[in-house]
Amino acid sequence: MGRLIIVLTAFLTLTACGLGETAVSAAAAGGSAAEQAKEGLKTEERVKQQLAAAAATDARRRQDAESSNQ
């Protein structure tokens, strides 16, 4: 009976360690995914700003070209 308790204790301890590692890995992956999402949003905002600036520059050039043709 004592041997069974020792074996069960060892088994449960090892199982708990595996679950703990899995939980830590999942948490780290979740944190990494969240950081990637934040970086993606920042990149998207930068691209939108660059597109808006390019559109404004293009509109200004067209206006200048039209006014110089008249």
Secondary structure as GFF3:
##gff-version 3
##sequence-region A 1 70
A	DSSP	alpha_helix	2	69	.	.	.	ID=ss1
###
